[in-house]
Amino acid sequence: MEKKETLKDGTKILIRGLHVNDLDKLMKFYSTLPPEDQKYLRIDVTDKKVVEQRIELTKAGNVFRLIALFKDEIIADGALELSGEEWRKHQGELRVIVARPFQQKGLGMILVREMYFLAVEKKVEQVIVKMMRPQIAAQRIFRKLGFREELLIPDYVQDRGGKKQDLIIMVCDTKDLWNELEHFYGDSDWQRCR
Ligand SMILES: CC(C)(COP(=O)(O)OP(=O)(O)OC[C@H]1O[C@@H](n2cnc3c(N)ncnc32)[C@H](O)[C@@H]1OP(=O)(O)O)[C@@H](O)C(=O)NCCC(=O)NCCS
């Protein structure tokens, strides 16, 4: 899939699936993330081997990745991971990260919307997001979209600086997520995507 989108400030971007040969582009994107945004990621995105393995996982068919590009450079990355486990097969985990210069322009919301479409296609009934407590912007965007904080596990994970952090798990039923997204985008042209 490929979709052209316009951000709040008029910037034209492209959304498409991640290809295996996007590795160098992805490494460049991760290298531009400020330490503050890298700090809470669950893998070491500066390690090419680790990132390569992550891309490889998309071939197995239960991880779906979308990227946003501006002038052929990656500016955001989104993932929907389906649980391979029988008892969690109704669930999909969502992750999204946007390059600093493109934040607060609606791109996070656009990516969540696209991941929502994917989730529906894959018959996901419940979407979950996991984050560390300091990831305030992420908590805001997902709360705004109707996610509720289901669980907080104190000192459960470790950030890149080695500091223990609380893990927050937020959950939203897929059908409720649509209601919130629809409310956000109102009658803008994105409805044509339905
Ligand atoms: C979370 C993140 C993806 C949001 O992306 P974004 O493109 O800036 O988000 P949007 O511009 O679509 O913002 C959507 C809403 O989120 C909230 N929001 C976004 N950034 C915010 C910030 N820094 N502070 C407070 N609220 C914020 C706002 O409510 C905003 O809606 P509004 O602009 O209508 O008020 C981005 O901040 C990011 O990449 N953070 C680092 C990685 C991360 O924490 N990822 C989440 C892990 S799942």
The ligand as an SDF file (V2000), in Angstrom:
LIG
                    3D

 48 50  0  0  0  0  0  0  0  0999 V2000
    3.8230    9.6940   20.6960 C   0  0  0  0  0  0  0  0  0  0  0  0
    4.1620   10.2350   19.3250 C   0  0  0  0  0  0  0  0  0  0  0  0
    4.2000    9.0890   18.3260 C   0  0  0  0  0  0  0  0  0  0  0  0
    3.0870   11.2480   18.8860 C   0  0  0  0  0  0  0  0  0  0  0  0
    3.3280   11.6080   17.5240 O   0  0  0  0  0  0  0  0  0  0  0  0
    2.8950   13.0210   16.9430 P   0  0  0  0  0  0  0  0  0  0  0  0
    3.0420   12.9560   15.4610 O   0  0  0  0  0  0  0  0  0  0  0  0
    3.6020   14.1130   17.6300 O   0  0  0  0  0  0  0  0  0  0  0  0
    1.3490   13.0500   17.3340 O   0  0  0  0  0  0  0  0  0  0  0  0
    0.2010   13.9610   16.7140 P   0  0  0  0  0  0  0  0  0  0  0  0
    0.7730   15.2270   16.1500 O   0  0  0  0  0  0  0  0  0  0  0  0
   -0.6090   13.1240   15.7910 O   0  0  0  0  0  0  0  0  0  0  0  0
   -0.6030   14.3190   18.0130 O   0  0  0  0  0  0  0  0  0  0  0  0
   -1.8160   13.7070   18.3390 C   0  0  0  0  0  0  0  0  0  0  0  0
   -2.2200   14.1060   19.7500 C   0  0  0  0  0  0  0  0  0  0  0  0
   -1.3050   13.5850   20.7070 O   0  0  0  0  0  0  0  0  0  0  0  0
   -1.1020   14.5290   21.7550 C   0  0  0  0  0  0  0  0  0  0  0  0
    0.3110   14.9000   21.7650 N   0  0  0  0  0  0  0  0  0  0  0  0
    1.2460   14.6680   20.8010 C   0  0  0  0  0  0  0  0  0  0  0  0
    2.4410   15.1060   21.2110 N   0  0  0  0  0  0  0  0  0  0  0  0
    2.2720   15.6300   22.4320 C   0  0  0  0  0  0  0  0  0  0  0  0
    3.1520   16.2360   23.3830 C   0  0  0  0  0  0  0  0  0  0  0  0
    4.4600   16.3770   23.1470 N   0  0  0  0  0  0  0  0  0  0  0  0
    2.6290   16.6550   24.5600 N   0  0  0  0  0  0  0  0  0  0  0  0
    1.3160   16.5100   24.8140 C   0  0  0  0  0  0  0  0  0  0  0  0
    0.4320   15.9470   23.9570 N   0  0  0  0  0  0  0  0  0  0  0  0
    0.9110   15.5150   22.7870 C   0  0  0  0  0  0  0  0  0  0  0  0
   -1.9690   15.7040   21.4590 C   0  0  0  0  0  0  0  0  0  0  0  0
   -3.1660   15.5170   22.1480 O   0  0  0  0  0  0  0  0  0  0  0  0
   -2.2010   15.5900   19.9780 C   0  0  0  0  0  0  0  0  0  0  0  0
   -3.4330   16.0840   19.5360 O   0  0  0  0  0  0  0  0  0  0  0  0
   -3.6230   17.6700   19.1940 P   0  0  0  0  0  0  0  0  0  0  0  0
   -2.4130   18.0740   18.4030 O   0  0  0  0  0  0  0  0  0  0  0  0
   -4.8790   17.6930   18.4210 O   0  0  0  0  0  0  0  0  0  0  0  0
   -3.6890   18.3060   20.5260 O   0  0  0  0  0  0  0  0  0  0  0  0
    5.5340   11.0050   19.3270 C   0  0  0  0  0  0  0  0  0  0  0  0
    5.5170   11.9430   20.3800 O   0  0  0  0  0  0  0  0  0  0  0  0
    6.7350   10.0960   19.4990 C   0  0  0  0  0  0  0  0  0  0  0  0
    7.2280    9.5520   18.5180 O   0  0  0  0  0  0  0  0  0  0  0  0
    7.2130    9.9220   20.7480 N   0  0  0  0  0  0  0  0  0  0  0  0
    8.3780    9.0980   21.0320 C   0  0  0  0  0  0  0  0  0  0  0  0
    8.1040    7.6080   20.8510 C   0  0  0  0  0  0  0  0  0  0  0  0
    6.9450    7.1040   21.6790 C   0  0  0  0  0  0  0  0  0  0  0  0
    6.8060    7.4430   22.8470 O   0  0  0  0  0  0  0  0  0  0  0  0
    6.1440    6.2460   21.0320 N   0  0  0  0  0  0  0  0  0  0  0  0
    4.9980    5.6140   21.6630 C   0  0  0  0  0  0  0  0  0  0  0  0
    5.2960    4.2200   22.0670 C   0  0  0  0  0  0  0  0  0  0  0  0
    3.9800    3.1700   21.5790 S   0  0  0  0  0  0  0  0  0  0  0  0
  1  2  1  0
  2  3  1  0
  2  4  1  0
  2 36  1  0
  4  5  1  0
  5  6  1  0
  6  7  2  0
  6  8  1  0
  6  9  1  0
  9 10  1  0
 10 11  2  0
 10 12  1  0
 10 13  1  0
 13 14  1  0
 14 15  1  0
 15 16  1  0
 15 30  1  0
 16 17  1  0
 17 18  1  0
 17 28  1  0
 18 19  1  0
 18 27  1  0
 19 20  2  0
 20 21  1  0
 21 22  1  0
 21 27  2  0
 22 23  1  0
 22 24  2  0
 24 25  1  0
 25 26  2  0
 26 27  1  0
 28 29  1  0
 28 30  1  0
 30 31  1  0
 31 32  1  0
 32 33  2  0
 32 34  1  0
 32 35  1  0
 36 37  1  0
 36 38  1  0
 38 39  2  0
 38 40  1  0
 40 41  1  0
 41 42  1  0
 42 43  1  0
 43 44  2  0
 43 45  1  0
 45 46  1  0
 46 47  1  0
 47 48  1  0
M  END
$$$$
